[in-house]
Amino acid sequence: MPIHFSDSFLSNSWGHSSRIQTNLRGTILGAGLGRRLDPLTTHHLPKPLFPLGGKVPIAEVWIQRMIESGITDVSMNICVLAETIKRHFGNGSRFGIDLKYLEEDTPTGTLGAVCKQALGVNTKQLDPEKNPSTISEFTGSTILAPSGDIVTNFDSDLLEEMYATHRKMGAAITMVVTQVAENRKKDFGTVVLKSPDQNKGLISQSGQIEQFIEKDQNSPSNLTNASIYMIEMDLLKTIDKVRTDAKAELENPFYDFGKHVFPAMLGKLPYIKLPKDYLLWAIQYDGGWFDVGNKRDYLKVNQHLLDGRINVALPYEKLLWGYLGTNVSIDFSTVDIHPPVVIGNDCVIEPGVKLGPYAIIGDGWIVEKNSTIRNSVLWERYSYFPKNGAEVSAADRRLIDRHEVRRDVTIDESIIASGTITTDVTGKTVHVLETGELEGISIDYIPDEPRA
C-alpha cells in the first residue's frame, strides 16, 4: 500500500500483530435500495454515504474499523448512485486499504453480495452478461461482512474478540446479536441461543443459535441479528453452488442469509440440505448499535452520536456544547445554543438564532435572524440526480439551492437536504427538485416499492 503505517500503529492492530490479516477480507454490504429513505436515496445520496454528525459517511466508519483491525483487503457492493460511493472512497488508497467494488444494477441479495465479493470471478454465474464480478477470489479463510447501514460502537477490539471466538468454536458463521425493544421484533431477524456461555464486558453471551426467526413480532426472543458476520470461505463455496437469483417468486429461492442460509444451516429449509453440519454461532453485544432503516432512525442515530453513545470522530472542533467547523460567521453573544449542536464549515449564523438541542447544521448554510432549528439535520450541498439518471453537480445547484433558512423560521424533527426554507417545517424531509421547486414530504413517507 502507498501509505506506510508506523510500527506502533501496526503493533496495536490485532490483525497485523497476530499475522492473520491475510486470512481476512472485509466485504461491506452497500447495495440496498434504501426505499424507506426516499427521496434522499433516489436523488441525493446512497445510504452508505449518509452523513453522521453532518460529515462522516456511515460506511467510512466501517472502513476505519477494518483498518484499525489490520484488514486492508476490502470490497463493497454498490447499486444506488454507485458513482457517488466510488468518487468518495476511490480505490481506498487515501485510507490505507485496497478497495474493490462489486457493481450491481439490481441487488442480488445478501448471499449474492457476499459470494460475489468473496469468490469473485469464480462465483456462480446466474446471468453471465449482467454484472459479473471482477474481484479476484479470496485465498484466505474468513470474511468479515457488516451491513453498510449499521452504526455501532462495535470496534476493532471487539472484532478481535469475535474472531477469536469464531475460530475457537469452529463456526461457519458467527453473527453479532443485540437486544432490541419488544415492539421492534417485527423489523429484524431474531435468534434463540442454546445454553449460552455468560461473559463479562460488552460481549455478554456466546452460544450456538438453535432458532432464527425472521421479522416476527411474536418471536420468543428480542435478540436481533445485528448484521455483522464472520463467515468461512468453505461454507460460501458450498452454498454458492445452490444460490439463486434474488427473486422471491422463485419456487425454491436461495439468495438471502436471513430468509434462506440461516434456516438451511439449522435444517429448517426443506428444499436445501447442506452436505455437513455447519455451526451457526452468535455473540451478544450490549453496546451502542443502530440500524438506519428509516428517516426517523437516521435522526435518532445522529442524536445518539451527539449524546456520546456512538463513537464517531467528527472533523470539527470539539467544544463543551458540541462541534464547530471552520470559517463560521457567528456572534455567540447573540445566539442561543441548547447543547448538543453541530455547526459545520462555512456557515453564517445570524443574531437571534436558537439552535438545539440536537441541531446539526452541515457545511455552507445561512441561518437568518430569529430562526430556530432543533432535532434536525441539515445536509451540506451534494449533487442531485434527476429521474433520468443524469447528475447535477453541487456547484451547478447553487442557483436553485441557496442553502438558506430565512428569518423567523422554525425547523423541528426534519431532514433538510437542500433549499431555501421560508416557512416552518416540522416532521418533514425537504429538498429542491431539478425544476427549482421546494418539495417537503412527511418524514414517515415510505414509497410502495420493493425494499431490496
Backbone hydrogen bonds, N-H to C=O, Kabsch-Sander energy under -0.5 kcal/mol:
donor,donor_aa,acceptor,acceptor_aa,energy
4,H,2,P,-0.5
5,F,3,I,-0.8
10,L,6,S,-2.4
11,S,7,D,-2.4
12,N,8,S,-1.0
12,N,9,F,-0.6
13,S,10,L,-1.3
14,W,12,N,-0.7
15,G,69,S,-1.4
17,S,10,L,-0.5
17,S,13,S,-3.0
18,S,14,W,-1.7
19,R,16,H,-1.3
20,I,15,G,-2.2
21,Q,15,G,-1.2
23,N,20,I,-2.2
24,L,21,Q,-1.3
25,R,142,T,-1.6
26,G,73,D,-2.5
27,T,144,L,-3.2
28,I,75,S,-2.8
29,L,146,P,-2.4
30,G,28,I,-1.0
30,G,77,N,-0.9
34,G,451,R,-0.6
37,L,34,G,-2.0
38,D,35,R,-1.9
40,L,37,L,-1.4
41,T,37,L,-0.7
43,H,39,P,-2.3
44,H,40,L,-2.0
45,L,40,L,-2.0
49,L,46,P,-2.1
50,F,47,K,-1.9
52,L,56,V,-2.7
55,K,52,L,-1.8
56,V,52,L,-2.0
58,I,50,F,-1.2
59,A,48,P,-2.6
60,E,57,P,-0.5
61,V,57,P,-0.9
61,V,58,I,-1.1
62,W,58,I,-0.8
63,I,59,A,-1.9
64,Q,60,E,-2.3
65,R,61,V,-2.0
66,M,62,W,-2.2
67,I,63,I,-2.3
68,E,64,Q,-2.5
69,S,65,R,-1.1
70,G,67,I,-1.6
71,I,66,M,-2.8
72,T,70,G,-0.8
74,V,72,T,-0.9
74,V,98,D,-2.1
75,S,26,G,-2.5
76,M,100,K,-1.8
77,N,28,I,-1.8
78,I,102,L,-2.5
79,C,30,G,-0.5
82,A,79,C,-1.2
84,T,81,L,-1.3
85,I,81,L,-0.8
85,I,82,A,-0.6
86,K,82,A,-2.0
87,R,83,E,-2.3
88,H,84,T,-1.7
89,F,85,I,-2.6
90,G,86,K,-2.1
92,G,89,F,-1.9
95,F,92,G,-1.4
96,G,92,G,-1.0
97,I,92,G,-2.2
98,D,72,T,-3.2
99,L,91,N,-2.7
99,L,97,I,-0.7
100,K,74,V,-1.9
100,K,98,D,-0.5
102,L,76,M,-2.3
103,E,101,Y,-0.6
104,E,78,I,-2.7
111,L,255,Y,-2.0
112,G,108,T,-0.8
112,G,255,Y,-0.9
113,A,109,G,-2.5
114,V,110,T,-2.0
115,C,111,L,-2.8
116,K,112,G,-2.5
117,Q,113,A,-1.1
118,A,114,V,-2.6
119,L,115,C,-3.1
120,G,115,C,-0.7
121,V,135,I,-2.0
122,N,119,L,-2.1
123,T,120,G,-2.1
126,L,124,K,-0.9
130,K,127,D,-2.6
131,N,129,E,-0.6
138,F,118,A,-2.9
141,S,23,N,-0.6
142,T,23,N,-2.8
143,I,231,I,-3.0
144,L,25,R,-2.7
145,A,143,I,-0.6
145,A,229,Y,-3.0
147,S,227,S,-2.0
148,G,29,L,-3.2
150,I,147,S,-1.4
151,V,290,F,-3.0
152,T,150,I,-0.5
153,N,288,G,-2.2
155,D,153,N,-1.6
159,L,155,D,-2.2
160,E,156,S,-2.1
161,E,157,D,-1.8
162,M,158,L,-2.6
163,Y,159,L,-2.6
164,A,160,E,-2.3
165,T,161,E,-2.1
166,H,162,M,-2.8
167,R,163,Y,-2.5
168,K,164,A,-2.4
169,M,165,T,-2.6
170,G,166,H,-0.8
171,A,166,H,-1.8
172,A,279,L,-2.4
173,I,279,L,-1.7
174,T,230,M,-2.5
175,M,281,W,-2.4
176,V,228,I,-2.1
177,V,283,I,-2.7
178,T,224,T,-1.9
180,V,222,N,-2.1
184,R,181,A,-2.2
185,K,182,E,-1.2
187,D,184,R,-1.9
188,F,185,K,-1.0
190,T,213,I,-3.2
191,V,223,L,-2.4
192,V,211,Q,-2.2
194,K,208,Q,-2.9
195,S,193,L,-0.7
197,D,206,S,-3.1
199,N,204,S,-3.1
204,S,202,L,-1.0
204,S,284,Q,-1.5
205,Q,284,Q,-0.7
206,S,197,D,-1.7
207,G,282,A,-2.5
208,Q,194,K,-0.7
209,I,280,L,-2.7
210,E,192,V,-2.7
210,E,208,Q,-0.5
211,Q,192,V,-1.5
213,I,190,T,-3.2
214,E,212,F,-0.5
215,K,188,F,-0.8
215,K,213,I,-0.8
216,D,185,K,-0.7
216,D,188,F,-0.5
219,S,216,D,-1.9
224,T,178,T,-3.5
224,T,222,N,-0.8
225,N,189,G,-3.1
226,A,176,V,-2.8
229,Y,145,A,-1.5
230,M,174,T,-2.1
231,I,143,I,-2.6
232,E,172,A,-2.7
233,M,141,S,-2.7
236,L,232,E,-1.9
237,K,233,M,-2.6
238,T,234,D,-1.3
239,I,235,L,-2.7
240,D,236,L,-2.1
241,K,237,K,-0.5
241,K,238,T,-0.7
242,V,239,I,-0.9
243,R,240,D,-0.9
244,T,254,F,-2.4
247,K,245,D,-2.1
250,L,247,K,-1.6
260,H,256,D,-2.2
261,V,256,D,-2.0
262,F,257,F,-2.9
264,A,260,H,-2.2
265,M,261,V,-2.5
266,L,262,F,-1.5
267,G,264,A,-1.4
268,K,263,P,-3.6
269,L,263,P,-0.6
272,I,269,L,-1.9
274,L,272,I,-0.5
278,Y,276,K,-0.8
279,L,277,D,-0.5
281,W,173,I,-2.9
281,W,279,L,-0.6
282,A,207,G,-2.2
283,I,175,M,-2.2
284,Q,205,Q,-2.5
285,Y,177,V,-3.2
285,Y,283,I,-0.5
286,D,202,L,-2.8
290,F,151,V,-2.6
292,V,149,D,-2.1
292,V,290,F,-0.6
293,G,291,D,-1.9
295,K,36,R,-0.6
298,Y,294,N,-1.9
299,L,295,K,-2.0
300,K,296,R,-2.4
301,V,297,D,-2.7
302,N,298,Y,-1.8
303,Q,299,L,-1.9
304,H,300,K,-2.5
305,L,301,V,-2.1
306,L,302,N,-2.1
307,D,303,Q,-1.7
308,G,305,L,-1.4
309,R,304,H,-2.5
310,I,304,H,-0.9
312,V,310,I,-1.1
314,L,312,V,-0.7
316,Y,314,L,-1.1
317,E,324,L,-2.6
319,L,317,E,-0.6
319,L,322,G,-3.3
322,G,319,L,-0.9
323,Y,341,V,-2.2
324,L,317,E,-2.2
325,G,343,I,-2.7
329,S,347,C,-2.8
330,I,328,V,-0.8
331,D,349,I,-0.5
332,F,330,I,-0.7
334,T,331,D,-2.4
335,V,332,F,-0.6
336,D,353,V,-2.4
337,I,335,V,-0.6
338,H,336,D,-0.5
338,H,355,L,-3.3
341,V,321,W,-1.5
342,V,359,A,-2.7
343,I,323,Y,-2.3
344,G,342,V,-0.5
344,G,361,I,-2.7
346,D,326,T,-2.6
347,C,344,G,-0.7
348,V,365,W,-2.5
349,I,329,S,-3.0
350,E,348,V,-0.6
350,E,367,V,-2.6
352,G,334,T,-3.2
353,V,350,E,-1.3
354,K,371,S,-3.0
355,L,336,D,-3.0
355,L,353,V,-0.5
356,G,373,I,-3.1
358,Y,340,P,-1.8
359,A,340,P,-1.0
360,I,358,Y,-0.6
360,I,376,S,-2.3
361,I,342,V,-3.0
361,I,359,A,-0.6
362,G,360,I,-0.7
362,G,378,L,-2.4
364,G,345,N,-2.6
365,W,362,G,-0.8
366,I,403,H,-2.2
367,V,348,V,-3.2
367,V,365,W,-0.5
368,E,366,I,-0.6
368,E,405,V,-3.2
370,N,351,P,-1.0
371,S,368,E,-1.3
372,T,409,V,-2.8
373,I,354,K,-2.4
374,R,411,I,-2.3
375,N,357,P,-2.7
376,S,358,Y,-1.3
377,V,414,S,-1.9
378,L,360,I,-3.1
379,W,377,V,-0.6
379,W,416,I,-2.6
384,Y,392,V,-2.8
385,F,43,H,-2.2
389,G,386,P,-1.9
392,V,384,Y,-3.2
393,S,391,E,-0.6
397,R,393,S,-0.9
397,R,394,A,-0.6
398,R,395,A,-1.1
400,I,397,R,-0.7
401,D,397,R,-2.5
402,R,400,I,-0.5
404,E,419,G,-1.5
405,V,366,I,-2.9
406,R,404,E,-0.5
406,R,421,I,-2.8
408,D,369,K,-2.1
409,V,406,R,-1.4
411,I,372,T,-3.0
412,D,425,V,-2.5
413,E,374,R,-1.0
415,I,428,K,-2.1
416,I,377,V,-2.6
417,A,415,I,-0.7
417,A,430,V,-2.8
418,S,430,V,-0.9
421,I,404,E,-3.1
421,I,419,G,-0.6
422,T,420,T,-0.7
425,V,410,T,-2.7
427,G,412,D,-2.1
429,T,441,I,-2.9
430,V,415,I,-2.5
431,H,439,E,-2.3
433,L,431,H,-0.5
433,L,437,E,-3.0
436,G,433,L,-1.9
439,E,431,H,-3.3
441,I,429,T,-2.4
443,I,427,G,-2.3
445,Y,442,S,-1.8
449,E,447,P,-1.8
